[in-house]
Amino acid sequence: MATHKILVIDDSKVIRSRVRDMLPKGNFEVLEAKDGLEGLNLVRQERPNLIMLDFLLPRMSGWEVYQHIEEEHELRLIPLVVMSGRKEEVTEKISEPFEFFEFIEKPFEQKQLVEAIKSAMIKIKRKPPLVTSRSSVPDGYASSTENSADIQALQEKIIAMQQEIDQLKKQMTQIITIIKQKLK
């Protein structure tokens, strides 16, 4: 009997089958989704123990699926392995280091897959939960649901701003690299 549910969200049947074949037999129930929308629905319905998410998907991109997962308290603490054939597709949206999820570049071998899963399980333990209730806010700051909603909105803005800052840092590094190359 399977003890862990792994959801593989990838438009390639080959990748979905490959992941299924690489996992130890009997320990995993592998759920499959062929596009982002189907994948997000399965995440919400099945609450898998691990999500393997391709970044380029039809109907809803992996980036959009990732954003929805991050916004939902129950989902954001599910270990995540992001997959892509080109790492730069991921780093355009999410700057490195990937602190709370693991990245694996396609194509990958069984050993790389197992290491990515282990790493994702470790990284997710460091992820802070969303602050959504009065119990997680000091007294005097949240006297109503409206204040909690305001706090949540501010936290989301902070996350978005941090992502923008990280992207600007990346761009600045690229500019400095180009300038250094021109000065040689």
For each residue, the residues with C-beta under 8 A, 3 or more apart:
1: 26
2: 5 26 27 28 29
3: 27 28
4: 27 28 29 49 50
5: 2 28 29 30 31 46 47 48 49 50
6: 19 23 28 29 30 31 48 49 50 51 52
7: 30 31 32 33 39 42 43 46 48 50 51 52
8: 15 16 19 20 30 31 32 33 52
9: 33 35 36 38 39 42 51 52 53 54 57 62 65
10: 15 16 19 32 33 34 52 54 57 83
11: 34 35 54 56 57 58
12: 15 16 54
13: 16 17 34
14: 17 18
15: 8 10 12 18 19 54 83 106
16: 8 10 12 13 19 20 30 32 34
17: 13 14 20 21
18: 14 15 21 22
19: 6 8 10 15 16 22 23 30 52 113
20: 8 16 17 23 30 32
21: 17 18
22: 18 19 110 113 114
23: 6 19 20 27 28 30 113
24: 27 28
25:
26: 1 2
27: 2 3 4 23 24
28: 2 3 4 5 6 23 24
29: 2 4 5 6
30: 5 6 7 8 16 19 20 23
31: 5 6 7 8 42 46 48
32: 7 8 10 16 20
33: 7 8 9 10 36 38 39 41 42
34: 10 11 13 16 38 58
35: 9 11 38 39 57 58 59 60
36: 9 33 39 40 57 58 59 60 61 62 64 65
37: 40 41 59 60
38: 9 33 34 35 41 42 59
39: 7 9 33 35 36 42 43 51 53 57 60 65
40: 36 37 43 44 60 65 68 69
41: 33 37 38 44 45
42: 7 9 31 33 38 39 45 46 48
43: 7 39 40 46 47 48 51 65 69 75 78
44: 40 41 47 72 75
45: 41 42
46: 5 7 31 42 43
47: 5 43 44 74 75 78
48: 5 6 7 31 42 43 51 78
49: 4 5 6 78 79
50: 4 5 6 7 78 79 80 81 117 120 121
51: 6 7 9 39 43 48 69 78 79 80 81
52: 6 7 8 9 10 19 80 81 83
53: 9 39 62 65 66 80 81 82 83
54: 9 10 11 12 15 57 62 83 84
55: 61 62 63 82 83 84 89 90 93
56: 11 61 62 84 89
57: 9 10 11 35 36 39 54 60 61 62 65
58: 11 34 35 36
59: 35 36 37 38
60: 35 36 37 39 40 57 64 65
61: 36 55 56 57 64 65
62: 9 36 53 54 55 56 57 65 66 82 84
63: 55 66 67 93 94
64: 36 60 61 67 68
65: 9 36 39 40 43 53 57 60 61 62 68 69
66: 53 62 63 69 70 80 82 93 94
67: 63 64 70 71
68: 40 64 65 71 72 75
69: 40 43 51 65 66 72 75 76 78 80
70: 66 67 76 159
71: 67 68 76 156
72: 44 68 69 75 76
73: 76 77 129 130 132
74: 47 77
75: 43 44 47 68 69 72 78
76: 69 70 71 72 73 127 129 130
77: 73 74 124 127 129
78: 43 47 48 49 50 51 69 75 124
79: 49 50 51 101 102 117 120 121 123 124
80: 50 51 52 53 66 69 100 101 102 120 124
81: 50 51 52 53 101 102 103 104 116 117 120
82: 53 55 62 66 90 94 98 101 102 103 104
83: 10 15 52 53 54 55 103 104 105 106 108
84: 54 55 56 62 87 89 90 103 105 106
85: 89 105 106 107
86: 89 90 105
87: 84 90 91 103 105
88: 91 92
89: 55 56 84 85 86 92 93
90: 55 82 84 86 87 93 94 103
91: 87 88 94 95 96 170
92: 88 89
93: 55 63 66 89 90
94: 63 66 82 90 91 98 163
95: 91 163 166 167 169 170
96: 91
97:
98: 82 94 101 102 103 123
99: 123 126 127
100: 80 123 124 126 127
101: 79 80 81 82 98 120 123 124
102: 79 80 81 82 98 116 117 119 120 123
103: 81 82 83 84 87 90 98 116
104: 81 82 83 108 112 113 116
105: 83 84 85 86 87 108
106: 15 83 84 85
107: 85
108: 83 104 105 112 113 116
109: 112 113
110: 22 113 114
111: 114 115
112: 104 108 109 115 116
113: 19 22 23 104 108 109 110 116 117
114: 22 110 111 117 118
115: 111 112 118 119
116: 81 102 103 104 108 112 113 119 120
117: 50 79 81 102 113 114 120 121
118: 114 115 121 122
119: 102 115 116 122 123
120: 50 79 80 81 101 102 116 117 123 124
121: 50 79 117 118 124 125
122: 118 119 125 126
123: 79 98 99 100 101 102 119 120 126 127
124: 77 78 79 80 100 101 120 121 127
125: 121 122
126: 99 100 122 123
127: 76 77 99 100 123 124
128:
129: 73 76 77 136
130: 73 76 152 155
131: 136 137 151 152 155
132: 73 136 148 152
133: 136 137 148
134: 137 142 148
135:
136: 129 131 132 133
137: 131 133 134 141 142 147 148 151
138: 141
139:
140: 143
141: 137 138 147 151
142: 134 137 147 148 151
143: 140 147
144: 147 148
145: 148 149
146: 149 150
147: 137 141 142 143 144 150 151
148: 132 133 134 137 142 144 145 151 152
149: 145 146 152 153
150: 146 147 153 154
151: 131 137 141 142 147 148 154 155
152: 130 131 132 148 149 155 156
153: 149 150 156 157
154: 150 151 157 158
155: 130 131 151 152 158 159
156: 71 152 153 159 160
157: 153 154 160 161
158: 154 155 161 162
159: 70 155 156 162 163
160: 156 157 163 164
161: 157 158 164 165
162: 158 159 165 166
163: 94 95 159 160 166 167
164: 160 161 167 168
165: 161 162 168 169
166: 95 162 163 169 170
167: 95 163 164 170 171
168: 164 165 171 172
169: 95 165 166 172 173
170: 91 95 166 167 173 174
171: 167 168 174 175
172: 168 169 175 176
173: 169 170 176 177
174: 170 171 177 178
175: 171 172 178 179
176: 172 173 179 180
177: 173 174 180 181
178: 174 175 181 182
179: 175 176 182 183
180: 176 177 183 184
181: 177 178 184
182: 178 179
183: 179 180
184: 180 181
